[in-house]
Amino acid sequence: MGGWAVAQSPIMRTTITLQRLAKRGYESMLTYYSTVAPQLNEPLYTRPVRTVV
């Protein structure tokens, strides 16, 4: 089995949960991204508009 098939197996989904990862000190990728790049999380219409000449 390849890596993708192993990652999608039922045993992986039941043994490695987000709660267990958080308990061991791992941070969610979404949480990390939100803290590192907050300006990218704004809606597009709030960003300054630049005209192309």
PQR file with spaces between the fields and no chain letter, atoms N, CA, C, O and H, PARSE charges and radii, in Angstrom:
ATOM       1  N    MET     1       0.849   -1.192    0.000 -0.4000 1.5000
ATOM       2  CA   MET     1       0.000    0.000    0.000 -0.0000 2.0000
ATOM       3  C    MET     1       0.884    1.241    0.000  0.5500 1.7000
ATOM       4  O    MET     1       1.937    1.279    0.637 -0.5500 1.4000
ATOM       5  N    GLY     2       0.435    2.239   -0.720 -0.4000 1.5000
ATOM       6  CA   GLY     2       1.158    3.495   -0.736 -0.0000 2.0000
ATOM       7  C    GLY     2       0.811    4.347    0.477  0.5500 1.7000
ATOM       8  O    GLY     2      -0.064    3.995    1.267 -0.5500 1.4000
ATOM       9  H    GLY     2      -0.420    2.208   -1.238  0.4000 1.0000
ATOM      10  N    GLY     3       1.496    5.456    0.612 -0.4000 1.5000
ATOM      11  CA   GLY     3       1.283    6.342    1.752 -0.0000 2.0000
ATOM      12  C    GLY     3      -0.138    6.885    1.840  0.5500 1.7000
ATOM      13  O    GLY     3      -0.689    7.019    2.932 -0.5500 1.4000
ATOM      14  H    GLY     3       2.207    5.742   -0.030  0.4000 1.0000
ATOM      15  N    TRP     4      -0.730    7.197    0.695 -0.4000 1.5000
ATOM      16  CA   TRP     4      -2.088    7.741    0.698 -0.0000 2.0000
ATOM      17  C    TRP     4      -3.089    6.697    1.185  0.5500 1.7000
ATOM      18  O    TRP     4      -3.986    7.008    1.968 -0.5500 1.4000
ATOM      19  H    TRP     4      -0.283    7.088   -0.193  0.4000 1.0000
ATOM      20  N    ALA     5      -2.932    5.456    0.718 -0.4000 1.5000
ATOM      21  CA   ALA     5      -3.841    4.392    1.135 -0.0000 2.0000
ATOM      22  C    ALA     5      -3.709    4.108    2.627  0.5500 1.7000
ATOM      23  O    ALA     5      -4.710    3.862    3.301 -0.5500 1.4000
ATOM      24  H    ALA     5      -2.203    5.203    0.082  0.4000 1.0000
ATOM      25  N    VAL     6      -2.489    4.140    3.146 -0.4000 1.5000
ATOM      26  CA   VAL     6      -2.277    3.916    4.574 -0.0000 2.0000
ATOM      27  C    VAL     6      -2.891    5.054    5.380  0.5500 1.7000
ATOM      28  O    VAL     6      -3.497    4.812    6.424 -0.5500 1.4000
ATOM      29  H    VAL     6      -1.676    4.340    2.599  0.4000 1.0000
ATOM      30  N    ALA     7      -2.747    6.280    4.916 -0.4000 1.5000
ATOM      31  CA   ALA     7      -3.296    7.430    5.633 -0.0000 2.0000
ATOM      32  C    ALA     7      -4.815    7.398    5.675  0.5500 1.7000
ATOM      33  O    ALA     7      -5.418    7.912    6.617 -0.5500 1.4000
ATOM      34  H    ALA     7      -2.255    6.478    4.068  0.4000 1.0000
ATOM      35  N    GLN     8      -5.437    6.802    4.670 -0.4000 1.5000
ATOM      36  CA   GLN     8      -6.897    6.736    4.606 -0.0000 2.0000
ATOM      37  C    GLN     8      -7.479    5.473    5.249  0.5500 1.7000
ATOM      38  O    GLN     8      -8.694    5.278    5.228 -0.5500 1.4000
ATOM      39  H    GLN     8      -4.947    6.384    3.905  0.4000 1.0000
ATOM      40  N    SER     9      -6.634    4.622    5.813 -0.4000 1.5000
ATOM      41  CA   SER     9      -7.129    3.371    6.393 -0.0000 2.0000
ATOM      42  C    SER     9      -7.905    3.656    7.681  0.5500 1.7000
ATOM      43  O    SER     9      -7.611    4.627    8.378 -0.5500 1.4000
ATOM      44  H    SER     9      -5.646    4.781    5.830  0.4000 1.0000
ATOM      45  N    PRO    10      -8.877    2.829    7.995 -0.5600 1.5000
ATOM      46  CA   PRO    10      -9.693    3.038    9.197  0.2800 2.0000
ATOM      47  C    PRO    10      -8.887    3.018   10.491  0.5500 1.7000
ATOM      48  O    PRO    10      -9.206    3.754   11.426 -0.5500 1.4000
ATOM      49  N    ILE    11      -7.856    2.192   10.558 -0.4000 1.5000
ATOM      50  CA   ILE    11      -7.073    2.116   11.789 -0.0000 2.0000
ATOM      51  C    ILE    11      -6.324    3.420   12.056  0.5500 1.7000
ATOM      52  O    ILE    11      -6.146    3.804   13.212 -0.5500 1.4000
ATOM      53  H    ILE    11      -7.597    1.595    9.799  0.4000 1.0000
ATOM      54  N    MET    12      -5.890    4.094   11.011 -0.4000 1.5000
ATOM      55  CA   MET    12      -5.194    5.378   11.196 -0.0000 2.0000
ATOM      56  C    MET    12      -6.165    6.455   11.668  0.5500 1.7000
ATOM      57  O    MET    12      -5.808    7.297   12.492 -0.5500 1.4000
ATOM      58  H    MET    12      -6.035    3.782   10.072  0.4000 1.0000
ATOM      59  N    ARG    13      -7.389    6.429   11.151 -0.4000 1.5000
ATOM      60  CA   ARG    13      -8.371    7.441   11.550 -0.0000 2.0000
ATOM      61  C    ARG    13      -8.832    7.259   12.983  0.5500 1.7000
ATOM      62  O    ARG    13      -9.271    8.222   13.611 -0.5500 1.4000
ATOM      63  H    ARG    13      -7.679    5.744   10.482  0.4000 1.0000
ATOM      64  N    THR    14      -8.743    6.050   13.516 -0.4000 1.5000
ATOM      65  CA   THR    14      -9.200    5.820   14.883 -0.0000 2.0000
ATOM      66  C    THR    14      -8.076    5.934   15.902  0.5500 1.7000
ATOM      67  O    THR    14      -8.329    6.247   17.065 -0.5500 1.4000
ATOM      68  H    THR    14      -8.386    5.267   13.005  0.4000 1.0000
ATOM      69  N    THR    15      -6.833    5.683   15.482 -0.4000 1.5000
ATOM      70  CA   THR    15      -5.740    5.731   16.459 -0.0000 2.0000
ATOM      71  C    THR    15      -5.067    7.093   16.534  0.5500 1.7000
ATOM      72  O    THR    15      -4.680    7.528   17.619 -0.5500 1.4000
ATOM      73  H    THR    15      -6.627    5.428   14.537  0.4000 1.0000
ATOM      74  N    ILE    16      -4.923    7.761   15.423 -0.4000 1.5000
ATOM      75  CA   ILE    16      -4.288    9.079   15.427 -0.0000 2.0000
ATOM      76  C    ILE    16      -5.380   10.119   15.218  0.5500 1.7000
ATOM      77  O    ILE    16      -5.756   10.420   14.085 -0.5500 1.4000
ATOM      78  H    ILE    16      -5.238    7.408   14.542  0.4000 1.0000
ATOM      79  N    THR    17      -5.881   10.661   16.312 -0.4000 1.5000
ATOM      80  CA   THR    17      -6.948   11.658   16.251 -0.0000 2.0000
ATOM      81  C    THR    17      -6.381   13.035   16.548  0.5500 1.7000
ATOM      82  O    THR    17      -5.264   13.163   17.050 -0.5500 1.4000
ATOM      83  H    THR    17      -5.575   10.417   17.232  0.4000 1.0000
ATOM      84  N    LEU    18      -7.153   14.056   16.237 -0.4000 1.5000
ATOM      85  CA   LEU    18      -6.712   15.423   16.521 -0.0000 2.0000
ATOM      86  C    LEU    18      -6.535   15.651   18.016  0.5500 1.7000
ATOM      87  O    LEU    18      -5.646   16.393   18.433 -0.5500 1.4000
ATOM      88  H    LEU    18      -8.060   13.952   15.829  0.4000 1.0000
ATOM      89  N    GLN    19      -7.369   15.023   18.812 -0.4000 1.5000
ATOM      90  CA   GLN    19      -7.261   15.175   20.264 -0.0000 2.0000
ATOM      91  C    GLN    19      -5.955   14.575   20.768  0.5500 1.7000
ATOM      92  O    GLN    19      -5.294   15.173   21.616 -0.5500 1.4000
ATOM      93  H    GLN    19      -8.091   14.420   18.473  0.4000 1.0000
ATOM      94  N    ARG    20      -5.574   13.417   20.269 -0.4000 1.5000
ATOM      95  CA   ARG    20      -4.322   12.797   20.700 -0.0000 2.0000
ATOM      96  C    ARG    20      -3.113   13.597   20.242  0.5500 1.7000
ATOM      97  O    ARG    20      -2.133   13.716   20.977 -0.5500 1.4000
ATOM      98  H    ARG    20      -6.111   12.931   19.580  0.4000 1.0000
ATOM      99  N    LEU    21      -3.173   14.144   19.041 -0.4000 1.5000
ATOM     100  CA   LEU    21      -2.065   14.972   18.566 -0.0000 2.0000
ATOM     101  C    LEU    21      -1.944   16.241   19.403  0.5500 1.7000
ATOM     102  O    LEU    21      -0.833   16.653   19.737 -0.5500 1.4000
ATOM     103  H    LEU    21      -3.970   14.048   18.444  0.4000 1.0000
ATOM     104  N    ALA    22      -3.064   16.866   19.746 -0.4000 1.5000
ATOM     105  CA   ALA    22      -3.039   18.075   20.575 -0.0000 2.0000
ATOM     106  C    ALA    22      -2.505   17.754   21.962  0.5500 1.7000
ATOM     107  O    ALA    22      -1.783   18.561   22.548 -0.5500 1.4000
ATOM     108  H    ALA    22      -3.967   16.531   19.475  0.4000 1.0000
ATOM     109  N    LYS    23      -2.849   16.592   22.494 -0.4000 1.5000
ATOM     110  CA   LYS    23      -2.372   16.193   23.816 -0.0000 2.0000
ATOM     111  C    LYS    23      -0.846   16.049   23.828  0.5500 1.7000
ATOM     112  O    LYS    23      -0.199   16.320   24.839 -0.5500 1.4000
ATOM     113  H    LYS    23      -3.436   15.937   22.019  0.4000 1.0000
ATOM     114  N    ARG    24      -0.287   15.625   22.708 -0.4000 1.5000
ATOM     115  CA   ARG    24       1.168   15.455   22.615 -0.0000 2.0000
ATOM     116  C    ARG    24       1.894   16.746   22.225  0.5500 1.7000
ATOM     117  O    ARG    24       3.119   16.752   22.105 -0.5500 1.4000
ATOM     118  H    ARG    24      -0.814   15.405   21.886  0.4000 1.0000
ATOM     119  N    GLY    25       1.146   17.839   22.028 -0.4000 1.5000
ATOM     120  CA   GLY    25       1.776   19.126   21.778 -0.0000 2.0000
ATOM     121  C    GLY    25       1.794   19.582   20.335  0.5500 1.7000
ATOM     122  O    GLY    25       2.358   20.632   20.027 -0.5500 1.4000
ATOM     123  H    GLY    25       0.151   17.834   22.126  0.4000 1.0000
ATOM     124  N    TYR    26       1.186   18.812   19.444 -0.4000 1.5000
ATOM     125  CA   TYR    26       1.135   19.222   18.043 -0.0000 2.0000
ATOM     126  C    TYR    26       0.018   20.242   17.844  0.5500 1.7000
ATOM     127  O    TYR    26      -1.049   20.146   18.451 -0.5500 1.4000
ATOM     128  H    TYR    26       0.727   17.960   19.695  0.4000 1.0000
ATOM     129  N    GLU    27       0.285   21.213   16.985 -0.4000 1.5000
ATOM     130  CA   GLU    27      -0.686   22.270   16.718 -0.0000 2.0000
ATOM     131  C    GLU    27      -1.359   22.009   15.375  0.5500 1.7000
ATOM     132  O    GLU    27      -0.752   21.455   14.458 -0.5500 1.4000
ATOM     133  H    GLU    27       1.152   21.291   16.492  0.4000 1.0000
ATOM     134  N    SER    28      -2.600   22.410   15.275 -0.4000 1.5000
ATOM     135  CA   SER    28      -3.342   22.265   14.035 -0.0000 2.0000
ATOM     136  C    SER    28      -2.708   23.143   12.953  0.5500 1.7000
ATOM     137  O    SER    28      -2.274   24.262   13.229 -0.5500 1.4000
ATOM     138  H    SER    28      -3.093   22.860   16.020  0.4000 1.0000
ATOM     139  N    MET    29      -2.659   22.634   11.730 -0.4000 1.5000
ATOM     140  CA   MET    29      -2.108   23.419   10.621 -0.0000 2.0000
ATOM     141  C    MET    29      -2.940   24.666   10.370  0.5500 1.7000
ATOM     142  O    MET    29      -2.395   25.715   10.029 -0.5500 1.4000
ATOM     143  H    MET    29      -3.012   21.726   11.505  0.4000 1.0000
ATOM     144  N    LEU    30      -4.248   24.564   10.534 -0.4000 1.5000
ATOM     145  CA   LEU    30      -5.121   25.713   10.331 -0.0000 2.0000
ATOM     146  C    LEU    30      -4.865   26.789   11.385  0.5500 1.7000
ATOM     147  O    LEU    30      -4.829   27.976   11.063 -0.5500 1.4000
ATOM     148  H    LEU    30      -4.691   23.711   10.811  0.4000 1.0000
ATOM     149  N    THR    31      -4.688   26.384   12.627 -0.4000 1.5000
ATOM     150  CA   THR    31      -4.389   27.341   13.692 -0.0000 2.0000
ATOM     151  C    THR    31      -3.046   28.019   13.450  0.5500 1.7000
ATOM     152  O    THR    31      -2.918   29.232   13.613 -0.5500 1.4000
ATOM     153  H    THR    31      -4.718   25.419   12.888  0.4000 1.0000
ATOM     154  N    TYR    32      -2.058   27.241   13.067 -0.4000 1.5000
ATOM     155  CA   TYR    32      -0.735   27.803   12.797 -0.0000 2.0000
ATOM     156  C    TYR    32      -0.787   28.782   11.627  0.5500 1.7000
ATOM     157  O    TYR    32      -0.196   29.860   11.697 -0.5500 1.4000
ATOM     158  H    TYR    32      -2.162   26.255   12.935  0.4000 1.0000
ATOM     159  N    TYR    33      -1.477   28.424   10.570 -0.4000 1.5000
ATOM     160  CA   TYR    33      -1.596   29.290    9.399 -0.0000 2.0000
ATOM     161  C    TYR    33      -2.311   30.585    9.759  0.5500 1.7000
ATOM     162  O    TYR    33      -1.939   31.654    9.277 -0.5500 1.4000
ATOM     163  H    TYR    33      -1.957   27.548   10.514  0.4000 1.0000
ATOM     164  N    SER    34      -3.327   30.498   10.597 -0.4000 1.5000
ATOM     165  CA   SER    34      -4.067   31.690   10.996 -0.0000 2.0000
ATOM     166  C    SER    34      -3.198   32.659   11.786  0.5500 1.7000
ATOM     167  O    SER    34      -3.385   33.871   11.685 -0.5500 1.4000
ATOM     168  H    SER    34      -3.630   29.629   10.989  0.4000 1.0000
ATOM     169  N    THR    35      -2.256   32.150   12.566 -0.4000 1.5000
ATOM     170  CA   THR    35      -1.384   33.029   13.345 -0.0000 2.0000
ATOM     171  C    THR    35      -0.234   33.566   12.512  0.5500 1.7000
ATOM     172  O    THR    35       0.226   34.683   12.751 -0.5500 1.4000
ATOM     173  H    THR    35      -2.104   31.165   12.648  0.4000 1.0000
ATOM     174  N    VAL    36       0.243   32.796   11.535 -0.4000 1.5000
ATOM     175  CA   VAL    36       1.392   33.216   10.740 -0.0000 2.0000
ATOM     176  C    VAL    36       0.995   34.208    9.651  0.5500 1.7000
ATOM     177  O    VAL    36       1.722   35.167    9.393 -0.5500 1.4000
ATOM     178  H    VAL    36      -0.131   31.889   11.341  0.4000 1.0000
ATOM     179  N    ALA    37      -0.137   33.989    9.018 -0.4000 1.5000
ATOM     180  CA   ALA    37      -0.536   34.826    7.880 -0.0000 2.0000
ATOM     181  C    ALA    37      -1.954   35.358    8.066  0.5500 1.7000
ATOM     182  O    ALA    37      -2.853   34.983    7.314 -0.5500 1.4000
ATOM     183  H    ALA    37      -0.728   33.210    9.227  0.4000 1.0000
ATOM     184  N    PRO    38      -2.169   36.232    9.061 -0.5600 1.5000
ATOM     185  CA   PRO    38      -3.536   36.727    9.274  0.2800 2.0000
ATOM     186  C    PRO    38      -4.046   37.598    8.122  0.5500 1.7000
ATOM     187  O    PRO    38      -5.252   37.639    7.880 -0.5500 1.4000
ATOM     188  N    GLN    39      -3.163   38.288    7.413 -0.4000 1.5000
ATOM     189  CA   GLN    39      -3.621   39.145    6.323 -0.0000 2.0000
ATOM     190  C    GLN    39      -4.174   38.331    5.168  0.5500 1.7000
ATOM     191  O    GLN    39      -4.966   38.849    4.380 -0.5500 1.4000
ATOM     192  H    GLN    39      -2.183   38.254    7.610  0.4000 1.0000
ATOM     193  N    LEU    40      -3.783   37.082    5.045 -0.4000 1.5000
ATOM     194  CA   LEU    40      -4.303   36.244    3.963 -0.0000 2.0000
ATOM     195  C    LEU    40      -5.674   35.687    4.286  0.5500 1.7000
ATOM     196  O    LEU    40      -6.342   35.142    3.408 -0.5500 1.4000
ATOM     197  H    LEU    40      -3.139   36.661    5.684  0.4000 1.0000
ATOM     198  N    ASN    41      -6.104   35.815    5.535 -0.4000 1.5000
ATOM     199  CA   ASN    41      -7.408   35.289    5.932 -0.0000 2.0000
ATOM     200  C    ASN    41      -8.521   36.321    5.784  0.5500 1.7000
ATOM     201  O    ASN    41      -9.687   36.010    6.027 -0.5500 1.4000
ATOM     202  H    ASN    41      -5.561   36.258    6.248  0.4000 1.0000
ATOM     203  N    GLU    42      -8.174   37.544    5.387 -0.4000 1.5000
ATOM     204  CA   GLU    42      -9.189   38.576    5.191 -0.0000 2.0000
ATOM     205  C    GLU    42      -9.941   38.321    3.895  0.5500 1.7000
ATOM     206  O    GLU    42      -9.386   37.740    2.962 -0.5500 1.4000
ATOM     207  H    GLU    42      -7.227   37.796    5.189  0.4000 1.0000
ATOM     208  N    PRO    43     -11.195   38.747    3.823 -0.5600 1.5000
ATOM     209  CA   PRO    43     -11.921   38.629    2.551  0.2800 2.0000
ATOM     210  C    PRO    43     -11.251   39.463    1.464  0.5500 1.7000
ATOM     211  O    PRO    43     -10.619   40.478    1.759 -0.5500 1.4000
ATOM     212  N    LEU    44     -11.384   39.047    0.230 -0.4000 1.5000
ATOM     213  CA   LEU    44     -10.699   39.729   -0.874 -0.0000 2.0000
ATOM     214  C    LEU    44     -11.132   41.181   -1.028  0.5500 1.7000
ATOM     215  O    LEU    44     -10.322   42.018   -1.429 -0.5500 1.4000
ATOM     216  H    LEU    44     -11.898   38.223   -0.009  0.4000 1.0000
ATOM     217  N    TYR    45     -12.383   41.503   -0.720 -0.4000 1.5000
ATOM     218  CA   TYR    45     -12.861   42.865   -0.949 -0.0000 2.0000
ATOM     219  C    TYR    45     -12.310   43.862    0.077  0.5500 1.7000
ATOM     220  O    TYR    45     -12.524   45.063   -0.090 -0.5500 1.4000
ATOM     221  H    TYR    45     -13.040   40.824   -0.393  0.4000 1.0000
ATOM     222  N    THR    46     -11.621   43.428    1.116 -0.4000 1.5000
ATOM     223  CA   THR    46     -11.043   44.362    2.089 -0.0000 2.0000
ATOM     224  C    THR    46      -9.607   44.716    1.760  0.5500 1.7000
ATOM     225  O    THR    46      -9.035   45.615    2.377 -0.5500 1.4000
ATOM     226  H    THR    46     -11.447   42.452    1.251  0.4000 1.0000
ATOM     227  N    ARG    47      -9.013   44.023    0.795 -0.4000 1.5000
ATOM     228  CA   ARG    47      -7.626   44.306    0.443 -0.0000 2.0000
ATOM     229  C    ARG    47      -7.570   45.538   -0.452  0.5500 1.7000
ATOM     230  O    ARG    47      -8.520   45.823   -1.181 -0.5500 1.4000
ATOM     231  H    ARG    47      -9.478   43.293    0.294  0.4000 1.0000
ATOM     232  N    PRO    48      -6.455   46.271   -0.399 -0.5600 1.5000
ATOM     233  CA   PRO    48      -6.329   47.446   -1.267  0.2800 2.0000
ATOM     234  C    PRO    48      -6.282   47.035   -2.740  0.5500 1.7000
ATOM     235  O    PRO    48      -5.715   46.004   -3.100 -0.5500 1.4000
ATOM     236  N    VAL    49      -6.879   47.853   -3.558 -0.4000 1.5000
ATOM     237  CA   VAL    49      -6.952   47.584   -4.990 -0.0000 2.0000
ATOM     238  C    VAL    49      -5.821   48.323   -5.684  0.5500 1.7000
ATOM     239  O    VAL    49      -5.599   49.507   -5.428 -0.5500 1.4000
ATOM     240  H    VAL    49      -7.340   48.691   -3.266  0.4000 1.0000
ATOM     241  N    ARG    50      -5.112   47.636   -6.552 -0.4000 1.5000
ATOM     242  CA   ARG    50      -4.031   48.261   -7.309 -0.0000 2.0000
ATOM     243  C    ARG    50      -4.431   48.259   -8.780  0.5500 1.7000
ATOM     244  O    ARG    50      -4.852   47.239   -9.326 -0.5500 1.4000
ATOM     245  H    ARG    50      -5.293   46.674   -6.760  0.4000 1.0000
ATOM     246  N    THR    51      -4.289   49.416   -9.405 -0.4000 1.5000
ATOM     247  CA   THR    51      -4.634   49.495  -10.815 -0.0000 2.0000
ATOM     248  C    THR    51      -3.414   49.132  -11.654  0.5500 1.7000
ATOM     249  O    THR    51      -2.284   49.465  -11.298 -0.5500 1.4000
ATOM     250  H    THR    51      -3.946   50.245   -8.962  0.4000 1.0000
ATOM     251  N    VAL    52      -3.643   48.468  -12.737 -0.4000 1.5000
ATOM     252  CA   VAL    52      -2.565   48.073  -13.641 -0.0000 2.0000
ATOM     253  C    VAL    52      -2.601   49.005  -14.820  0.5500 1.7000
ATOM     254  O    VAL    52      -3.637   49.172  -15.464 -0.5500 1.4000
ATOM     255  H    VAL    52      -4.561   48.197  -13.027  0.4000 1.0000
ATOM     256  N    VAL    53      -1.461   49.618  -15.104 -0.4000 1.5000
ATOM     257  CA   VAL    53      -1.384   50.583  -16.196 -0.0000 2.0000
ATOM     258  C    VAL    53      -0.676   49.989  -17.366  0.5500 1.7000
ATOM     259  O    VAL    53      -0.512   50.653  -18.390 -0.5500 1.4000
ATOM     260  H    VAL    53      -0.620   49.483  -14.581  0.4000 1.0000
